[in-house]
């Protein structure tokens, strides 16, 4: 099983950071068919072969995901997409 763990600092308010995370999740969700929901300051996401969360704190965003065997082979592409979306939405 492949693991993704990406951590980024930000200077946004919590409301703005959560909105940026939601934009990121929407974009990635559309591309990879991932469903998500909020639980406080944590956005949980899943689909067959992947599950994870995006934690939002006052100065940091952390993406953690577990990829199943098939999606594990796509780990570099998935990480690249997550990083690009975070860069775009937290610019």
N, C-alpha and C positions, 0 to 999 in steps of 0.2 A: 504494500500500500504506500503510495506517495503522499508526502505532506507538503503543504504550502504554508509558509509563515512570513508575512510581509508586514513591516511596521513602518509607519510614516509619522513624522511630527507635523503639526499644523498650527496656525495662528487664528483659527476661526472660533466663533462662539459655538457652544454645543448645538444650538439650533441650526446654525449654518453648516456645521460639520456633519450633522445627521442628514441634512438635505443633500449634501455632496455625496455622502455614502449611499443614499437612496438613489441618486442619479447613477452612480457607479453600479449598484446592484441591478437597476433597471436595464442598463446597457448590456451588462454581462448576462443577465437573465434572459434577455431576448436572444442573444447570440447562442447561448448554450442550453436554453430551456430550463433555467433554474428558478424555483419558487423561493420566496423569502417572506419573513415576517419579523416585526420588531418585538422585543421583550425588554422594555426599559431602554438602556443605551446600547443594546446588543442586537444586531440584525442577524438572524439565523437564516441560513439558506440550505437548500437540499434539492436533489433530484437523484435518480438512479445513478449510482456510481460516485456521488460526491455529497459531502455534507460539511458544513462549517459555520463560521460566524465572523462578523466584523464588529469589533468592540470599539466604541467611541469614548474617548476620555477628553478632558478639557484641552489637552495639548498633543494627543496622539490618536492614531487610527491603526488598528491591528487586524489583519486578515489572516485567519487560520482555516485551513481546509484539509480534509482527508479525501484523496482521490482513490477510487477503486482501480482494479487492474487495468481495464481498458482506458480509462481517462488518465491513468498514471503515465501512459505513453505520450499523452498530450501535455504533460506538466509544463514544459518550457513555453509552449504557446499560450496556455492558460495564465501562467505567471506574467508573461509579457502583456497580455490583454488587461489583467488586473492593474499592473503598474501604469500602463498607458491611461487607463480610465482614472486612476487615482491622481496622476499628474494633471490630467485635463480638468478634473472636478475640484481639485484643491489648489489650482493655480492662482 
